[in-house]
């Protein structure tokens, strides 16, 4: 039997994903009409606000690769979600990506 708290957390995660995907349409429209890199609050839903940075290709590549490293950390069964990442390997890789792209 699944607890009510677990169901609420899953529902919130799905809701957050839906909100972010809906905001992408707004971001695509705004990205063509402004030269600003920070698009402040592009969408709001209840108490949630979606803010966006539109970046150049090098910065985009940096964030994509850091995101992949972060996902690998999250998939580690020994990592406690929400806790601080203390991996020296992760730190070294992120620093190397920063030198490469930034």
N, C-alpha and C positions, 0 to 999 in steps of 0.2 A: 504494500500500500504506500502510495506517494503522499508525503506530507503537504499541507496547505502552503507552508513557507516555500517548499521546493517548487511547487506549481507557480506561486507568485513570482519567484525569481526567474523562472523560465519564461513566463509571460512578459515580464519586464524586459528581459533580454531580447525577445522577439519584437517587442514594441520599439525598443531603441534602434534595432536594426531597420525596422520599417521607416522610422522617422528619418534616419540617416539616408536611406535610399530615396525617400521622397525629396529630401533637400538637395540631392544631386542634380535634379532637373533645374532647380533655382540657381545652383552654382554654375551650371553650364551656360545658362542665359546671362548671368552677371559677369562671367569671365570674359565675354566678348564685348561688354559695354563699359568696362572700367579698366584702368591700368593699375589699380590698387592690388597689392598682394594679400592684404588682410581684409576679408569681407565681413567682418564683425558678425552680427546676428542675422544670418540669412533665413532662418526658420525658427519658429517657436511652437512648442506643444506642451501645454500645461506648464510645469515648472522647468521644462527642458529647453535649452537654447543651443542651436547648432551654429558654430562659428567656423570659418574656413580660411585656410591659407592657400592661395593659388601660387604655385611655385614654378620656377624654371626647371628645365629637364634635369640638370645636375642635382638639384635639391630633391626633385621628385625621385630620382634613382636612389639617392641616399636614404630617403625615408622608406622606400620600398624594400631595400635590402635590410635596413634596421628592423622593419616590421617582420620580415622573414626570420631574422634572428630572435626576435621577441616571441614569435609563434613557437619556435623550437624550444624556448625556455618554458612557455606555457604547457607544452606537450610533455615535458619532463614530469614523470609521476612523483618525483621528490620535491618539486617546486610547489609551494603553497600560494595559490592565486591571491594577489593583492599584497604579498610581502615584497620586501626590497630584493632586488636582483643583486647578488653578491659575487656572481661568477666573474673571475678575472678574464676568462676566455671571452665572454660577452663584451666586457669593457675593452679589451684589446681589439676585438673585431670592429666595434663601433668607432673607436679612435682611428683605425685604419681606413674605414669607410669615410670618415670625416676628412682625412687627409686626401683621399682619392677624389671626392666629389665637391668639397666645400672650399 
